[in-house]
């Protein structure tokens, strides 16, 4: 975006036409950035809690309080200090994430956590286990696009715009989703699938493609490992059985498979977390990769592609500390897949460490840009967890539901008040591009960027040997050294960014696949050796985690986490312009389901699971399938994560079940 500043104040923002991602367009969240920066709800000075009340303190005092606590904990057990970072940090830029992890390396704690305990990481793991790398779909150049459990108009508008452009030039479009999203309304085929049954559908598509010999025989015979085992595996399932499990009729299953296999090139756009948060999360991602491989759509324009990465310096001091983070002994692939080190713990094990000291105590917790009270499962336990640590520091922009439980509040800058390197376009969108996010104004009040904060903490901890930089500019210059660019270059010469390489079409022909077999692993020996399913075996979430009996008491399926274009997770709900667009939460219910329970549109209902209950307004709509109810997350007024389980569901990754929870409703 272009940020227009007058007299040191942002007056408006506009889209940057020369940027290859958004091409001058902004979503509503981008458009209201000034309202976010200058919100009257912002807290712009450090505070410490004394006798249950907040007291303003100077930054030096706040730093001393934090550092003294760190020194005390380090003497007991450095592993007892843990950090949680949220999406503003994780996608804010790689240098901030690396900087925080560098500090943890020096301090001696492996316990870094992020939202990837519940989303996206599982997709990365599944693709790497199958292909040895992490490609992305290329809808812009595709002739058949399958949008699977994704609502990009609400969650990733630039991707939606790519799909719209492809659609205008005649690309076929298939949507797989229990909800009638905008993509589903545009689609040639809309498969209204039962939440949590996606692996069954994937197996059905493989079955049709293999048995009708629609697969790319040359690619499969030359570059795939385990085809015969996969062929025998899918033959065990009938389309009738798959139809019953998925609620998708046999004709539609066959039509999707034939359309995807016969139209070249084709790609599948996987949802960011919808396929992760079930017992087969990793296998869902593997299924997506396998379908691309069977049809020869790997490393081809319009298929599954990988763009050149930015070759910058890694701020991590070392990849492996003596101890692995919490949860990794049970889920080793969550931490490392072969030579790919992913670098953090499985957050669902943080609860037991704090509440029960299992396997050891976490005494101090630092949370930045994250609001786990609203975004982590089993929120009652989350609150209990936050209250149970000896010391909780929160760095944020607002007094969130999580920050209310802190002992120390540290004011953070917004993304328009800090300098950051943005180099993830290739990973997320397949665009080999890099840009410096400029500091457009001086920080409001006393707010600091995360790197500025950790530089000061490192000095007070006497870690200067490992943190030799004086400011953020020096840190980013160090990171940029291998690229040949500097902060000055990316600020003055190339303010709109630079291309960093190319999309690597035909990559496998030059380097093969970096898997143990050197091929696409349709059958995974690595998973088999660890005792996991080597093929994408479907599982019914309810039967797998609860048993059939629970359906008597909780006959509906609750799916959570749907996005809307006005908010990101729990962010922006206090911005007045956004509140006017969507002022309160709701539960989506199909008219026939609502009729069965005597519920009318606009009524308040009680939604319950075995974990809790919430009161929420009903939105009666045919935009969702019968017997499924949908509640977005991020609302303090009706926190859906009071209803969700924290128990790891996926045996490989440890991801919890958030997409197919047994539930019931009643009139309030």
VOGU-3710 file (C-alpha; in Angstrom, 3 decimals, decimal comma):
1> xxxxxxxxxx> 0,000/0,000/0,000  0,963/3,615/-0,451  0,787/5,490/2,848  0,102/9,213/2,574  1,614/11,205/5,450  1,132/14,866/6,261  2,917/16,582/9,155  3,988/13,233/10,552  0,468/11,765/10,523  -1,121/9,182/8,218
11> xxxxxxxxxx> -4,014/10,760/6,343  -4,918/7,915/3,970  -3,720/4,692/2,374  -4,115/3,549/-1,225  -3,236/0,433/-3,157  0,202/0,149/-4,782  -0,477/-0,521/-8,467  3,051/-1,744/-9,219  3,025/-4,505/-6,587  2,598/-7,953/-8,212
21> xxxxxxxxxx> 0,376/-9,314/-5,457  -2,522/-6,896/-5,069  -1,949/-4,708/-8,172  -3,358/-1,637/-6,483  -6,343/-3,174/-4,711  -6,887/-3,149/-0,959  -9,281/-5,158/1,174  -11,357/-3,381/3,856  -8,773/-4,176/6,546  -6,064/-2,396/4,573
31> xxxxxxxxxx> -8,282/0,574/3,831  -8,957/1,337/7,501  -5,305/1,147/8,593  -5,233/4,759/9,832  -8,214/4,086/12,101  -6,309/1,099/13,510  -3,130/3,119/14,126  -4,935/6,033/15,766  -7,570/4,054/17,668  -8,448/5,611/21,002
41> xxxxxxxxxx> -8,314/2,104/22,485  -4,566/1,820/21,888  -2,324/1,519/24,897  0,914/3,319/24,175  2,838/3,108/27,436  4,147/0,209/29,565  2,093/-0,876/32,571  2,620/-3,219/35,479  -0,156/-4,774/37,515  -0,058/-4,099/41,264
51> xxxxxxxxxx> -2,753/-5,456/43,583  -4,925/-6,257/40,584  -4,728/-2,754/39,091  -2,671/-1,389/36,218  0,027/1,179/36,972  1,925/3,120/34,323  5,713/2,680/34,415  8,713/3,877/32,430  10,224/1,613/29,782  13,430/1,157/31,790
61> xxxxxxxxxx> 11,418/-0,063/34,762  9,348/-2,389/32,583  12,494/-3,849/31,021  14,090/-4,319/34,433  11,024/-6,158/35,722  11,033/-8,484/32,719  14,797/-9,092/32,698  14,983/-9,795/36,435  12,285/-12,394/36,023  14,157/-13,995/33,118
71> xxxxxxxxxx> 17,379/-14,138/35,119  15,616/-15,756/38,058  13,920/-18,381/35,884  17,123/-19,130/33,986  18,826/-20,130/37,220  16,068/-22,663/37,919  15,505/-24,063/34,406  15,693/-21,980/31,189  13,113/-24,283/29,589  10,588/-22,812/32,030
81> xxxxxxxxxx> 10,416/-19,659/29,901  8,103/-19,897/26,877  7,037/-17,474/24,145  3,836/-17,355/22,104  3,791/-15,205/18,986  0,689/-14,435/16,937  -0,049/-13,745/13,282  1,090/-10,069/13,363  4,547/-11,389/14,295  4,535/-14,624/12,314
91> xxxxxxxxxx> 3,518/-12,906/9,065  4,875/-9,504/10,021  8,246/-10,452/8,607  10,890/-13,127/8,924  13,454/-10,976/10,726  11,229/-10,468/13,769  10,410/-14,172/14,084  14,063/-15,109/13,664  15,150/-12,484/16,173  12,847/-13,779/18,908
101> xxxxxxxxxx> 13,943/-17,362/18,261  17,595/-16,269/18,340  17,006/-14,837/21,810  15,438/-18,097/22,937  18,425/-20,028/21,556  20,847/-17,896/23,576  18,663/-18,031/26,670  18,443/-21,817/26,433  14,718/-22,439/25,978  13,334/-24,341/22,988
111> xxxxxxxxxx> 9,766/-23,417/23,898  8,556/-21,136/21,114  4,921/-21,452/20,022  2,684/-19,861/17,406  -0,704/-20,309/15,665  0,975/-22,996/13,551  0,185/-25,449/16,337  -3,316/-25,260/14,849  -2,908/-24,207/11,232  -0,761/-24,125/8,117
121> xxxxxxxxxx> 2,258/-25,979/9,565  0,401/-29,241/8,999  0,008/-28,417/5,325  3,749/-27,737/5,076  4,577/-31,049/6,764  2,217/-33,027/4,542  3,607/-31,537/1,338  7,239/-32,056/2,404  6,568/-35,665/3,429  5,144/-36,294/-0,042
131> xxxxxxxxxx> 7,133/-34,028/-2,355  10,215/-33,081/-0,342  9,274/-29,416/-0,673  6,466/-26,926/-0,132  4,851/-25,821/-3,403  1,732/-23,688/-3,830  -1,134/-23,734/-6,293  -0,864/-21,489/-9,353  -4,505/-20,545/-10,093  -3,553/-17,519/-12,180
141> xxxxxxxxxx> -2,303/-19,842/-14,936  -4,564/-22,847/-14,348  -7,362/-24,187/-16,527  -9,019/-26,101/-13,683  -8,979/-24,788/-10,129  -10,244/-26,816/-7,181  -10,782/-24,581/-4,140  -10,877/-27,023/-1,240  -12,058/-25,750/2,156  -10,980/-22,201/1,383
151> xxxxxxxxxx> -12,874/-18,904/1,331  -10,296/-16,524/-0,178  -12,715/-13,631/-0,689  -12,973/-13,465/3,101  -9,465/-14,513/4,113  -6,997/-13,904/1,264  -8,422/-11,434/-1,282  -5,381/-11,379/-3,633  -5,859/-15,122/-4,123  -9,568/-14,575/-4,801
161> xxxxxxxxxx> -8,670/-11,972/-7,417  -6,319/-14,467/-9,108  -9,139/-17,025/-9,262  -11,545/-14,427/-10,663  -9,082/-13,522/-13,405  -8,638/-17,196/-14,300  -12,395/-17,690/-14,314  -12,866/-14,774/-16,727  -10,537/-16,375/-19,257  -12,500/-19,640/-19,043
171> xxxxxxxxxx> -10,855/-21,739/-16,328  -13,086/-24,388/-14,762  -13,794/-23,946/-11,071  -14,679/-26,561/-8,453  -15,499/-25,734/-4,820  -15,429/-28,264/-1,986  -16,992/-26,715/1,089  -19,998/-27,268/3,388  -20,754/-23,561/3,042  -21,934/-21,582/0,050
181> xxxxxxxxxx> -18,971/-19,227/-0,216  -18,515/-16,702/-3,010  -16,161/-19,145/-4,745  -18,838/-21,840/-4,451  -21,373/-19,514/-6,090  -18,936/-18,941/-8,966  -18,101/-22,637/-9,379  -19,061/-25,134/-12,069  -19,269/-27,814/-9,367  -19,918/-27,280/-5,665
191> xxxxxxxxxx> -19,454/-30,348/-3,471  -21,124/-29,618/-0,128  -19,015/-31,943/1,956  -19,512/-33,112/5,533  -16,913/-31,389/7,739  -14,015/-33,675/8,603  -14,643/-36,188/5,808  -12,218/-34,669/3,287  -9,766/-37,596/3,305  -12,594/-39,893/2,233
201> xxxxxxxxxx> -13,351/-37,607/-0,707  -9,672/-37,425/-1,661  -9,486/-41,229/-1,677  -12,604/-41,310/-3,864  -11,007/-38,925/-6,372  -7,832/-41,031/-6,420  -9,924/-44,156/-6,959  -11,666/-42,727/-10,020  -8,446/-41,305/-11,464  -6,543/-44,585/-11,010
211> xxxxxxxxxx> -9,271/-47,053/-11,976  -10,314/-45,058/-15,042  -6,620/-44,687/-15,966  -6,841/-40,907/-15,990  -3,490/-40,514/-14,249  -0,299/-39,315/-15,947  1,353/-42,701/-16,493  4,690/-41,240/-17,589  5,036/-39,055/-14,501  3,737/-41,753/-12,146
221> xxxxxxxxxx> 6,058/-44,474/-13,473  9,098/-42,213/-13,579  8,714/-40,037/-10,511  6,343/-41,651/-7,983  7,070/-44,139/-5,217  4,373/-46,573/-4,015  1,818/-46,317/-6,810  0,876/-50,004/-6,637  0,302/-49,756/-2,892  -1,875/-46,681/-3,381
231> xxxxxxxxxx> -3,819/-48,414/-6,172  -4,503/-51,423/-3,948  -5,394/-49,153/-1,040  -8,060/-47,114/-2,847  -9,581/-50,292/-4,329  -10,731/-51,201/-0,800  -13,237/-48,324/-0,843  -16,446/-48,093/-2,866  -17,837/-44,826/-4,171  -21,079/-45,630/-2,370
241> xxxxxxxxxx> -19,225/-45,856/0,946  -17,357/-42,617/0,232  -20,595/-40,880/-0,722  -22,203/-41,909/2,566  -19,187/-40,675/4,543  -18,866/-37,340/2,734  -22,491/-36,467/1,831  -21,228/-35,937/-1,748  -23,074/-38,071/-4,326  -21,194/-40,551/-6,499
251> xxxxxxxxxx> -21,863/-38,629/-9,692  -20,285/-35,460/-8,263  -17,253/-37,377/-6,970  -16,721/-38,869/-10,418  -17,287/-35,546/-12,181  -14,738/-33,753/-9,992  -12,136/-36,477/-10,549  -12,614/-36,546/-14,319  -12,629/-32,766/-14,664  -9,495/-32,353/-12,562
261> xxxxxxxxxx> -7,604/-35,174/-14,289  -8,568/-34,328/-17,873  -8,142/-30,546/-17,765  -4,532/-29,374/-18,081  -3,046/-27,702/-16,212  -4,990/-28,050/-12,970  -4,367/-27,151/-9,340  -5,936/-27,512/-5,905  -6,027/-24,475/-3,624  -6,042/-25,860/-0,086
271> xxxxxxxxxx> -7,636/-23,937/2,781  -5,223/-22,410/5,274  -6,430/-24,485/8,220  -9,760/-26,159/7,457  -8,155/-29,427/6,379  -5,600/-29,300/9,213  -7,899/-29,258/12,232  -9,110/-32,853/12,045  -7,554/-36,263/12,883  -6,268/-36,579/9,309
281> xxxxxxxxxx> -4,783/-33,107/8,933  -1,386/-34,239/7,646  -3,006/-36,895/5,455  -5,295/-34,273/3,923  -2,265/-32,257/2,857  -0,608/-35,425/1,550  -3,774/-36,167/-0,397  -3,650/-32,757/-2,079  -0,020/-33,351/-3,049  -0,784/-36,892/-4,270
291> xxxxxxxxxx> -3,657/-35,705/-6,483  -1,332/-33,175/-8,111  1,270/-35,898/-8,666  -1,152/-38,472/-10,086  -2,315/-35,983/-12,705  1,166/-34,702/-13,583  0,477/-31,224/-12,218  3,682/-30,849/-10,187  6,182/-28,147/-11,233  4,062/-27,137/-14,229
301> xxxxxxxxxx> 2,685/-23,700/-14,943  -0,874/-23,556/-13,621  -0,333/-26,560/-11,337  1,615/-27,048/-8,105  4,724/-24,831/-8,245  7,609/-23,546/-6,174  9,127/-20,093/-6,539  12,696/-19,068/-5,738  13,170/-18,248/-2,082  14,970/-15,176/-0,752
311> xxxxxxxxxx> 18,466/-16,288/0,234  18,974/-14,221/3,367  20,784/-14,912/6,621  18,969/-16,923/9,261  18,868/-15,195/12,637  18,609/-18,511/14,440  21,914/-19,242/16,175  21,448/-22,972/16,058  18,744/-25,251/14,785  18,717/-27,657/17,670
321> xxxxxxxxxx> 19,039/-26,963/21,387  19,813/-29,905/23,695  16,107/-30,157/24,497  13,231/-30,246/22,020  10,154/-28,078/22,656  7,025/-29,340/24,369  5,051/-31,878/22,344  7,873/-32,837/19,994  8,689/-36,186/21,567  5,159/-37,249/20,603
331> xxxxxxxxxx> 5,060/-35,371/17,292  8,632/-35,262/15,946  7,584/-34,327/12,403  6,049/-31,131/13,760  9,601/-30,002/14,613  11,628/-31,463/11,770  10,984/-33,341/8,518  14,254/-34,850/7,303  16,530/-31,825/6,706  13,776/-29,249/7,048
341> xxxxxxxxxx> 13,804/-27,785/10,550  10,532/-26,087/11,495  11,689/-24,753/14,812  8,890/-24,604/17,369  6,823/-26,658/19,784  3,270/-27,990/19,677  1,294/-25,485/21,744  -1,397/-27,957/22,773  1,132/-29,372/25,267  1,673/-26,016/26,938
351> xxxxxxxxxx> -1,514/-26,470/28,974  -0,250/-29,530/30,849  3,198/-28,048/31,390  1,714/-24,963/33,060  -1,188/-26,582/34,895  0,379/-29,911/35,874  4,138/-29,483/35,489  4,104/-32,207/32,827  6,794/-32,897/31,668  8,240/-29,857/33,483
361> xxxxxxxxxx> 6,980/-26,492/34,671  6,556/-23,404/32,531  6,874/-20,505/34,967  7,151/-17,422/32,747  5,207/-16,757/29,571  5,739/-13,983/27,033  2,938/-13,407/24,487  3,278/-11,026/21,537  0,571/-10,259/18,986  -1,478/-13,251/20,070
371> xxxxxxxxxx> -4,799/-13,545/21,863  -5,048/-17,202/22,938  -8,037/-16,584/25,225  -10,085/-16,128/22,037  -8,062/-18,073/19,477  -6,829/-21,196/21,300  -9,169/-24,120/22,079  -10,843/-24,854/25,412  -10,703/-21,204/26,452  -11,625/-21,869/30,076
381> xxxxxxxxxx> -8,454/-23,947/30,409  -6,528/-21,285/28,510  -7,533/-18,658/31,070  -6,634/-21,048/33,880  -3,269/-21,595/32,214  -2,542/-17,862/31,996  -3,485/-17,356/35,627  -1,280/-20,249/36,694  2,079/-19,007/35,400  4,274/-17,144/37,880
391> xxxxxxxxxx> 4,754/-14,245/35,482  2,943/-13,254/32,271  4,143/-10,460/29,982  2,060/-9,402/26,977  3,254/-7,153/24,170  0,352/-5,852/22,130  -1,413/-2,820/20,759  -4,662/-3,163/22,703  -5,806/-4,539/26,043  -6,948/-7,882/24,641
401> xxxxxxxxxx> -8,814/-10,576/26,528  -5,413/-12,233/26,980  -3,583/-9,064/28,046  -6,102/-8,558/30,865  -4,465/-11,494/32,663  -0,902/-10,160/32,320  1,446/-8,936/35,019  3,267/-6,678/32,571  1,894/-4,923/29,463  4,327/-3,707/26,799
411> xxxxxxxxxx> 3,003/-1,387/24,044  3,783/-2,534/20,505  3,944/-0,552/17,300  1,550/-1,276/14,469  2,893/-2,499/11,124  3,014/1,096/9,848  5,353/2,233/12,645  8,115/-0,328/12,260  10,722/-1,477/9,779  10,420/-5,078/8,642
421> xxxxxxxxxx> 11,548/-7,376/5,849  8,687/-9,063/3,992  10,020/-12,059/2,082  7,219/-14,641/2,250  5,457/-13,905/-1,051  7,126/-16,909/-2,701  6,104/-19,291/0,091  2,457/-18,223/0,321  1,618/-17,014/-3,177  4,352/-18,445/-5,405
431> xxxxxxxxxx> 5,582/-14,930/-6,264  9,399/-14,583/-5,998  9,384/-11,101/-4,534  10,814/-9,213/-1,573  9,891/-5,853/-0,111  10,865/-3,722/2,839  7,935/-2,635/4,957  8,818/0,964/5,707  8,361/2,819/8,962  5,915/5,464/7,724
441> xxxxxxxxxx> 5,519/7,462/10,946  7,188/7,652/14,334  5,647/5,263/16,879  2,541/6,550/18,602  3,262/7,294/22,260  5,943/5,041/23,754  5,254/1,977/21,636  8,194/-0,103/20,390  8,712/-2,671/17,680  9,395/-6,226/18,809
451> xxxxxxxxxx> 12,979/-6,200/17,534  13,684/-2,931/19,378  12,304/-4,492/22,551  14,342/-7,695/22,261  17,521/-5,744/21,431  17,147/-3,891/24,712  16,377/-7,090/26,620  19,453/-8,749/25,064  21,667/-5,858/26,213  20,346/-6,063/29,751
461> xxxxxxxxxx> 20,863/-9,842/29,723  24,489/-9,220/28,592  23,978/-11,081/25,324  25,761/-8,467/23,206  28,099/-11,082/21,703  25,116/-12,646/19,964  23,246/-9,360/19,437  25,917/-6,958/18,127  23,469/-4,608/16,392  22,542/-1,119/17,573
471> xxxxxxxxxx> 19,177/-0,813/15,864  16,632/-2,541/13,640  18,242/-1,208/10,439  21,503/-2,959/11,292  19,669/-6,205/12,010  17,899/-6,180/8,634  21,074/-5,165/6,797  22,780/-8,214/8,331  19,896/-10,464/7,274  19,982/-9,016/3,740
481> xxxxxxxxxx> 23,753/-9,440/3,156  23,510/-12,541/0,891  20,894/-10,842/-1,303  23,145/-7,933/-2,300  20,530/-5,441/-1,145  20,462/-3,163/1,893  17,836/-1,272/3,857  18,898/1,839/1,947  18,430/0,048/-1,388  14,967/-1,206/-0,517
491> xxxxxxxxxx> 13,956/2,170/0,893  15,363/4,566/-1,695  16,071/2,635/-4,906  13,387/-0,053/-4,837  10,644/1,117/-2,465  8,012/-1,095/-4,096  10,181/-4,219/-3,812  12,378/-6,418/-6,003  12,047/-9,734/-7,823  14,178/-12,428/-6,219
501> xxxxxxxxxx> 14,176/-15,177/-8,828  11,642/-17,124/-10,804  8,933/-19,740/-10,556  10,710/-23,070/-10,997  8,730/-24,890/-13,653  10,087/-28,378/-14,346  12,182/-28,273/-11,196  11,937/-32,021/-10,576  13,618/-32,740/-13,910  16,793/-31,051/-12,676
511> xxxxxxxxxx> 16,867/-32,003/-9,009  14,334/-34,790/-8,530  12,417/-34,792/-5,263  14,214/-34,365/-1,957  12,572/-37,338/-0,300  14,317/-40,542/0,876  13,269/-42,288/-2,340  14,073/-39,311/-4,558  10,502/-39,491/-5,857  7,025/-38,322/-4,912
521> xxxxxxxxxx> 6,147/-40,520/-1,946  2,596/-41,686/-2,533  3,447/-44,316/0,065  5,515/-42,851/2,907  8,105/-45,190/4,376  9,037/-42,439/6,836  5,509/-42,380/8,254  5,378/-46,180/8,334  8,638/-46,333/10,286  7,154/-44,000/12,929
531> xxxxxxxxxx> 3,995/-46,092/13,227  1,752/-43,700/11,283  -0,427/-44,494/8,271  1,862/-44,534/5,205  -1,127/-43,887/2,928  -3,876/-41,278/3,419  -6,251/-43,455/5,428  -9,601/-41,700/6,088  -10,970/-41,378/9,616  -14,321/-40,187/10,888
541> xxxxxxxxxx> -13,516/-37,450/13,469  -16,462/-38,271/15,735  -15,834/-42,025/15,738  -12,076/-41,568/16,042  -12,153/-39,202/19,028  -15,518/-39,701/20,710  -17,294/-42,877/19,666  -20,779/-43,175/18,214  -22,586/-42,733/21,539  -21,872/-39,014/21,720
551> xxxxxxxxxx> -24,101/-38,421/18,671  -27,169/-39,071/20,823  -26,406/-36,117/23,070  -24,648/-33,966/20,490  -26,227/-34,742/17,091  -24,943/-31,701/15,167  -21,501/-30,967/13,752  -19,921/-27,693/14,858  -17,305/-26,216/12,543  -15,378/-23,155/13,695
561> xxxxxxxxxx> -12,957/-20,541/12,447  -14,668/-19,290/9,292  -13,298/-15,959/8,133  -14,855/-12,682/7,116  -13,130/-9,904/5,257  -13,463/-7,340/8,065  -11,409/-9,048/10,770  -8,303/-11,165/11,130  -8,776/-13,666/13,964  -9,612/-11,442/16,978
571> xxxxxxxxxx> -8,121/-8,272/15,486  -9,902/-5,064/14,396  -13,135/-5,708/16,282  -12,633/-2,467/18,195  -12,264/-0,370/15,032  -15,547/1,493/14,626  -15,762/1,196/10,822  -15,340/-2,562/11,042  -17,852/-2,880/13,880  -20,453/-1,170/11,728
581> xxxxxxxxxx> -19,914/-3,770/9,004  -20,328/-6,718/11,382  -21,324/-5,862/14,916  -21,899/-9,214/16,608  -21,208/-12,944/16,259  -23,675/-15,491/14,942  -24,167/-19,197/14,406  -25,111/-20,299/10,889  -27,919/-22,872/10,794  -29,655/-24,427/7,802
591> xxxxxxxxxx> -33,428/-23,657/7,652  -34,414/-27,326/8,082  -32,084/-27,745/11,046  -33,432/-24,538/12,577  -37,032/-25,681/12,039  -36,310/-28,939/13,833  -35,175/-27,016/16,903  -37,808/-24,261/16,709  -35,250/-21,586/15,926  -35,970/-18,513/13,805
601> xxxxxxxxxx> -33,500/-16,153/12,176  -32,308/-13,637/14,776  -33,233/-15,778/17,788  -30,662/-16,285/20,503  -29,694/-19,910/21,027  -27,481/-21,903/23,341  -24,788/-23,881/21,542  -23,222/-26,632/23,651  -20,503/-29,244/23,371  -19,055/-31,399/26,117
611> xxxxxxxxxx> -16,541/-28,587/26,782  -18,971/-25,734/27,425  -21,860/-23,568/26,211  -22,296/-20,115/24,715  -25,263/-17,876/23,938  -25,270/-16,543/20,398  -27,600/-15,150/17,735  -28,839/-17,545/15,038  -28,367/-16,785/11,368  -30,705/-19,088/9,461
621> xxxxxxxxxx> -29,328/-19,621/5,965  -29,222/-22,197/3,197  -25,564/-21,247/2,839  -24,614/-24,157/5,068  -25,502/-27,853/4,860  -28,063/-29,443/7,137  -26,990/-30,711/10,568  -23,868/-28,546/10,500  -23,549/-25,308/12,440  -20,815/-22,765/11,853
631> xxxxxxxxxx> -19,461/-20,201/14,330  -16,594/-17,793/13,557  -13,947/-17,301/16,225  -12,423/-14,171/17,736  -15,505/-12,768/19,508  -15,298/-12,099/23,243  -19,093/-11,772/23,314  -19,570/-15,402/22,237  -16,244/-17,172/22,342  -16,570/-20,308/20,223
641> xxxxxxxxxx> -13,362/-21,679/21,734  -15,285/-22,268/24,932  -16,709/-25,182/22,888  -13,574/-26,634/21,281  -11,162/-29,337/22,560  -7,447/-28,798/23,117  -6,600/-32,501/22,984  -4,329/-33,237/19,998  -6,395/-34,925/17,282  -3,933/-35,525/14,456
651> xxxxxxxxxx> -1,443/-38,178/15,660  1,308/-36,881/13,370  1,106/-33,143/14,062  -0,845/-32,846/17,312  -3,352/-30,425/15,792  -6,628/-30,203/17,765  -10,104/-30,874/16,369  -11,741/-27,539/15,562  -13,667/-28,366/12,395  -16,004/-31,231/13,313
661> xxxxxxxx> -16,975/-31,067/16,986  -20,160/-32,868/18,176  -22,633/-30,188/19,316  -26,262/-29,368/20,047  -28,427/-26,248/20,099  -31,450/-25,116/22,060  -33,458/-21,934/22,291  -32,030/-19,441/24,768
//
